[in-house]
Amino acid sequence: MNSNLTKKILSTLPIDKSVMLRAKHGVGKSSIVKQSAKDQGIQFHDVRLSQCEVGDIKGLPSIDTEKGITTFMKPYWWPRDPDSSGILFFDELNRASKDVLQAVFEICLDRRLDGEMLPSGWRVVTAINADDEYDVVELDPALLDRWFVIDFDPTPAEWISWARSSDVNEVVIEFISRNPNLLDPPVGNLESGRVYPSRRSWVSLSDTITAMDITDSSEGILAQVTKGWVGREIAVMFEKFVTSEFSSLKGSDVLDRFDKFKEKIEESCSDIEVVSALADSVMNEVSKRPKNKMKPECYDNLKKFLMTINKEVASKLWKSIMSDKKAKVVAVNEWSEDEEFSAYVASLYGQKIGA
């Protein structure tokens, strides 16, 4: 199940049904659940079960001397407002100890902890690593049928789209765009102690490159940093890509300084993958900029860029422009007066702007 369908399930499935996300490590299980809660405008509590003892779930005992009974003080993450709404997320369920699992099962299966019911506005979601090579607790079929199980498998295209909106370094995005098979660890048994790529480690590499301002492979720093996050073999490929193939142009370069970078933009047109990635970067920059930051010259440069790049890429970019509210207004109301540009758009679609 991809990201969009998973988020739909997390927002529309009957709330009393517990959900389990099953996937290999590092694909963004916790991120998609957190994003779903944010999209719904509800709370999110994340409990990492592999780091918990049973007291972290049930709470510490408290003696009521008047009644002569022992109760348990609820942990900090237990929702106390009966009118609140949110997602209670138990991550790494199958890495928990057996006594922790027994305590969590009461919440997941009965929506109750030590006799107290979970508020009706809260959904319970769990996540497990599905790879066979992990040291995990096997969940038998009698337990699994208590959850709505999602085999979470977000596509590389979804990750790339998310990465563009999350300020992941452009060099990482473009490398994965060309090598989507390297986004995740390889299928099959993984060698213990060996570093493999994952979506999580690619983001960590991006953060490292940005923080250290590594723009080239001088002194071998780039190769060493890459090796530490995604492994030796990919580090060699990544370094070669950065030094000989990557277009360092950014969307902001096109929108703000088209004339300065025109020659380099024209050079990028010789590689359809490079110019496609650049067009995506440009459109992402248009979409995320506030209206007051998109000055008239930015739109002029966008128009120049569209008329410079390959028609195949320009056609895709034009669709994106017409899907963006603020860009569409300018395109229809102002660009339509430019006869040369209108004729160019007609050559792409067989009709004039706004027709």
C-alpha positions as CSV (number, residue, x, y, z in Angstrom):
1,M,0.0,0.0,0.0
2,N,1.4,3.4,-1.0
3,S,1.6,6.5,1.1
4,N,-1.5,8.2,-0.1
5,L,-3.7,5.2,0.4
6,T,-2.1,4.5,3.8
7,K,-3.0,8.1,5.0
8,K,-6.5,7.6,3.7
9,I,-6.9,4.4,5.7
10,L,-5.5,6.1,8.8
11,S,-8.1,8.9,8.6
12,T,-11.2,7.0,7.5
13,L,-11.0,3.4,9.0
14,P,-13.4,3.0,12.0
15,I,-11.4,4.5,14.8
16,D,-11.9,1.5,17.2
17,K,-10.0,-0.7,14.7
18,S,-6.3,-0.9,15.5
19,V,-3.9,-0.6,12.5
20,M,-0.5,-2.3,12.0
21,L,2.0,-1.1,9.5
22,R,4.4,-3.8,8.3
23,A,7.4,-2.9,6.2
24,K,11.2,-3.1,6.0
25,H,13.2,-0.7,8.1
26,G,13.8,3.0,7.2
27,V,10.9,3.4,4.7
28,G,9.1,6.0,6.8
29,K,6.5,4.1,8.8
30,S,6.6,6.5,11.8
31,S,6.8,9.5,9.5
32,I,3.6,8.6,7.5
33,V,1.7,8.1,10.8
34,K,2.9,11.4,12.2
35,Q,2.0,13.1,8.9
36,S,-1.4,11.6,9.0
37,A,-2.1,13.0,12.5
38,K,-0.8,16.4,11.4
39,D,-3.0,16.4,8.3
40,Q,-6.0,15.6,10.5
41,G,-5.2,18.2,13.0
42,I,-5.0,15.7,15.9
43,Q,-2.5,14.8,18.6
44,F,0.3,12.2,18.1
45,H,2.1,10.2,20.8
46,D,5.0,8.0,19.7
47,V,6.1,5.1,22.0
48,R,9.2,3.1,21.0
49,L,8.5,-0.3,22.5
50,S,12.0,-1.7,22.0
51,Q,13.2,0.8,24.6
52,C,10.4,0.2,27.1
53,E,10.0,-1.9,30.2
54,V,6.6,-3.1,31.4
55,G,6.5,-0.2,33.9
56,D,6.8,2.3,31.0
57,I,3.5,0.9,29.6
58,K,1.4,0.0,32.7
59,G,2.8,2.8,34.8
60,L,4.1,2.6,38.4
61,P,2.0,1.0,41.2
62,S,0.2,3.3,43.6
63,I,-1.5,2.0,46.9
64,D,-4.9,3.4,47.8
65,T,-4.8,2.8,51.6
66,E,-8.4,3.8,52.1
67,K,-9.8,1.3,49.6
68,G,-7.0,-1.2,50.2
69,I,-6.2,-1.6,46.5
70,T,-3.3,-1.1,44.2
71,T,-3.7,0.9,41.0
72,F,-1.2,2.0,38.4
73,M,-0.3,5.6,37.6
74,K,-0.6,6.1,33.9
75,P,2.5,7.0,31.8
76,Y,2.9,10.5,30.4
77,W,1.7,9.5,26.9
78,W,-1.7,8.2,28.0
79,P,-4.4,10.6,26.9
80,R,-6.1,12.2,29.9
81,D,-8.6,14.5,28.2
82,P,-11.8,12.4,27.4
83,D,-12.7,14.8,24.6
84,S,-9.3,14.7,22.9
85,S,-8.4,13.1,19.6
86,G,-5.2,11.6,18.3
87,I,-3.1,8.7,17.2
88,L,-1.3,6.5,19.8
89,F,1.6,5.0,17.9
90,F,3.5,1.9,19.2
91,D,6.6,1.6,17.1
92,E,8.8,-1.6,16.9
93,L,6.1,-3.8,18.3
94,N,7.8,-7.0,17.4
95,R,11.1,-5.9,19.0
96,A,9.5,-5.5,22.4
97,S,10.0,-7.9,25.3
98,K,7.2,-10.3,26.0
99,D,6.0,-8.7,29.2
100,V,5.8,-5.3,27.4
101,L,3.8,-7.0,24.6
102,Q,1.3,-8.3,27.0
103,A,0.7,-4.8,28.4
104,V,0.4,-3.3,24.9
105,F,-2.0,-6.0,23.7
106,E,-4.6,-4.8,26.2
107,I,-4.5,-1.3,24.6
108,C,-4.3,-2.5,21.0
109,L,-7.0,-5.2,21.3
110,D,-9.3,-3.8,24.0
111,R,-8.6,-0.1,24.0
112,R,-8.1,-0.3,27.7
113,L,-5.2,0.0,30.2
114,D,-5.6,-1.2,33.8
115,G,-9.3,-0.8,33.6
116,E,-9.3,2.7,32.1
117,M,-10.7,3.0,28.5
118,L,-8.8,4.9,25.9
119,P,-10.7,8.1,24.9
120,S,-13.0,7.4,21.9
121,G,-11.2,10.0,19.7
122,W,-7.9,8.1,19.7
123,R,-6.7,5.6,17.2
124,V,-4.1,2.9,18.0
125,V,-1.5,2.3,15.4
126,T,1.5,-0.1,15.6
127,A,4.5,-0.8,13.3
128,I,6.7,-3.7,12.8
129,N,9.8,-4.5,10.7
130,A,8.9,-7.2,8.2
131,D,12.4,-8.3,7.2
132,D,13.2,-11.9,8.1
133,E,16.8,-11.1,9.1
134,Y,15.8,-9.0,12.2
135,D,15.8,-10.4,15.7
136,V,12.0,-10.0,16.3
137,V,9.1,-11.6,18.1
138,E,6.9,-13.6,15.8
139,L,3.2,-12.6,16.0
140,D,0.9,-15.6,15.5
141,P,-2.1,-15.4,13.1
142,A,-4.6,-15.4,16.1
143,L,-3.0,-12.0,17.1
144,L,-2.5,-10.6,13.7
145,D,-6.2,-10.9,12.8
146,R,-7.0,-8.3,15.5
147,W,-5.3,-5.6,13.5
148,F,-6.0,-4.1,10.1
149,V,-2.6,-4.9,8.6
150,I,-1.0,-2.6,6.0
151,D,1.9,-3.9,4.0
152,F,3.4,-0.4,3.7
153,D,5.3,0.0,0.4
154,P,5.7,3.7,-0.6
155,T,7.0,4.2,-4.1
156,P,10.3,5.9,-4.9
157,A,8.3,8.6,-6.8
158,E,6.3,9.3,-3.6
159,W,9.6,9.6,-1.6
160,I,11.1,12.0,-4.3
161,S,7.9,14.2,-4.1
162,W,8.1,14.2,-0.3
163,A,11.9,15.0,-0.4
164,R,11.3,18.0,-2.7
165,S,8.8,19.5,-0.2
166,S,11.0,18.7,2.8
167,D,14.2,20.5,1.6
168,V,16.2,17.3,1.1
169,N,19.5,18.2,-0.6
170,E,19.0,18.4,-4.4
171,V,22.0,16.2,-5.2
172,V,20.4,13.4,-3.2
173,I,17.1,13.8,-4.9
174,E,18.6,13.8,-8.3
175,F,20.7,10.8,-7.6
176,I,17.7,8.8,-6.4
177,S,15.7,10.0,-9.4
178,R,18.2,8.3,-11.6
179,N,18.7,5.3,-9.4
180,P,15.4,4.5,-7.7
181,N,16.6,0.9,-7.1
182,L,19.2,2.3,-4.6
183,L,16.6,4.1,-2.4
184,D,16.0,1.0,-0.2
185,P,18.2,-1.9,1.1
186,P,18.4,-4.8,-1.4
187,V,15.9,-7.6,-1.2
188,G,17.1,-10.8,0.5
189,N,19.3,-11.6,3.5
190,L,21.4,-8.7,4.6
191,E,24.9,-9.2,5.9
192,S,25.3,-8.4,9.6
193,G,27.4,-5.3,10.2
194,R,27.3,-4.1,6.7
195,V,25.9,-0.6,5.9
196,Y,23.0,-0.6,3.5
197,P,20.9,2.4,2.2
198,S,17.4,3.2,3.4
199,R,15.1,6.2,3.0
200,R,16.1,7.3,6.5
201,S,19.8,7.1,5.8
202,W,19.5,9.1,2.6
203,V,17.8,11.9,4.5
204,S,20.6,11.7,7.1
205,L,23.2,11.9,4.3
206,S,21.3,14.9,2.9
207,D,21.4,16.6,6.3
208,T,25.1,15.9,6.6
209,I,26.0,17.2,3.2
210,T,24.1,20.4,3.9
211,A,25.5,20.9,7.4
212,M,29.1,20.3,6.3
213,D,28.6,22.2,3.1
214,I,30.2,19.5,1.0
215,T,29.9,20.6,-2.6
216,D,32.6,18.5,-4.2
217,S,34.8,15.4,-3.5
218,S,37.9,17.3,-2.4
219,E,40.0,15.3,0.1
220,G,37.7,12.4,-0.2
221,I,35.3,13.8,2.4
222,L,32.2,13.2,0.3
223,A,33.0,9.6,-0.3
224,Q,33.7,8.9,3.4
225,V,30.5,10.7,4.5
226,T,28.5,8.8,1.9
227,K,30.0,5.5,2.9
228,G,29.1,6.0,6.5
229,W,25.4,6.5,5.7
230,V,24.6,4.2,2.6
231,G,27.6,1.9,2.2
232,R,30.9,1.6,0.3
233,E,29.6,0.6,-3.2
234,I,27.0,3.3,-3.4
235,A,29.5,5.9,-2.1
236,V,31.7,5.3,-5.2
237,M,28.7,5.8,-7.5
238,F,27.5,8.8,-5.6
239,E,30.9,10.6,-5.7
240,K,31.2,9.9,-9.5
241,F,27.7,11.3,-10.0
242,V,28.4,14.5,-8.0
243,T,31.7,15.2,-9.8
244,S,30.7,14.4,-13.4
245,E,26.9,14.3,-13.8
246,F,25.1,16.4,-11.3
247,S,23.6,19.7,-12.3
248,S,24.2,22.1,-9.5
249,L,21.5,24.4,-10.7
250,K,18.6,25.0,-8.3
251,G,15.1,26.2,-8.9
252,S,15.9,29.5,-7.3
253,D,18.7,30.0,-9.8
254,V,16.2,29.8,-12.7
255,L,13.6,32.0,-11.1
256,D,15.9,34.7,-9.8
257,R,18.9,34.7,-12.1
258,F,17.9,33.0,-15.4
259,D,20.0,35.3,-17.6
260,K,23.1,34.6,-15.5
261,F,22.7,30.8,-15.7
262,K,21.2,30.7,-19.2
263,E,24.2,28.9,-20.8
264,K,24.3,26.3,-18.1
265,I,20.5,25.8,-18.4
266,E,20.9,25.2,-22.1
267,E,23.6,22.7,-21.4
268,S,21.3,20.8,-19.1
269,C,18.9,20.2,-22.0
270,S,21.3,17.7,-23.5
271,D,20.4,15.3,-20.7
272,I,16.6,14.7,-20.4
273,E,16.9,13.4,-16.8
274,V,18.9,16.4,-15.7
275,V,16.6,19.0,-17.2
276,S,13.5,17.1,-15.9
277,A,14.9,17.2,-12.4
278,L,15.7,20.9,-12.8
279,A,12.1,21.5,-14.0
280,D,10.7,19.7,-10.9
281,S,13.0,21.8,-8.7
282,V,11.8,25.0,-10.4
283,M,8.1,24.1,-10.0
284,N,8.7,23.1,-6.4
285,E,10.3,26.5,-5.7
286,V,7.3,28.2,-7.4
287,S,4.8,26.3,-5.3
288,K,6.4,26.8,-1.9
289,R,7.3,30.5,-2.3
290,P,4.9,33.0,-0.7
291,K,3.0,35.1,-3.2
292,N,4.9,38.3,-2.3
293,K,8.2,36.5,-3.0
294,M,7.2,35.6,-6.6
295,K,8.0,38.9,-8.2
296,P,7.2,39.8,-11.9
297,E,10.8,39.0,-12.9
298,C,10.4,35.5,-11.4
299,Y,7.5,34.8,-13.7
300,D,9.3,36.3,-16.6
301,N,12.2,33.9,-15.9
302,L,9.8,31.0,-15.5
303,K,8.4,31.8,-19.0
304,K,11.9,32.0,-20.5
305,F,12.9,28.7,-18.9
306,L,9.8,27.0,-20.2
307,M,10.6,28.2,-23.8
308,T,14.3,27.1,-23.4
309,I,13.9,23.5,-22.3
310,N,13.0,20.4,-24.3
311,K,9.3,20.3,-25.4
312,E,8.7,17.0,-23.6
313,V,9.8,18.5,-20.3
314,A,8.1,21.9,-21.1
315,S,4.8,20.1,-21.6
316,K,5.0,18.5,-18.2
317,L,6.1,21.8,-16.6
318,W,3.2,23.6,-18.2
319,K,0.7,21.2,-16.7
320,S,2.3,21.8,-13.3
321,I,2.0,25.6,-13.8
322,M,-1.7,25.3,-14.7
323,S,-2.2,23.2,-11.5
324,D,-0.6,25.9,-9.3
325,K,-3.2,28.6,-8.3
326,K,-0.9,31.6,-8.2
327,A,1.1,30.6,-11.3
328,K,-2.1,29.9,-13.3
329,V,-3.4,33.4,-12.7
330,V,-0.3,35.0,-14.1
331,A,-0.2,32.5,-17.1
332,V,-3.8,33.1,-18.1
333,N,-4.0,36.9,-17.4
334,E,-0.6,38.1,-18.4
335,W,1.2,35.5,-20.5
336,S,-1.7,35.2,-22.9
337,E,-0.9,38.7,-24.2
338,D,2.5,37.5,-25.4
339,E,1.8,36.2,-28.9
340,E,5.1,34.4,-29.3
341,F,4.6,32.5,-26.0
342,S,0.9,31.8,-26.8
343,A,2.0,30.2,-30.1
344,Y,4.6,28.1,-28.2
345,V,2.0,26.8,-25.8
346,A,-0.3,26.1,-28.7
347,S,2.5,24.0,-30.2
348,L,2.6,21.9,-27.0
349,Y,-1.1,21.4,-26.7
350,G,-2.7,22.5,-29.9
351,Q,-4.6,25.3,-28.2
352,K,-4.0,28.8,-26.8
353,I,-3.6,29.7,-23.2
354,G,-6.8,29.6,-21.3
355,A,-8.7,28.0,-24.2
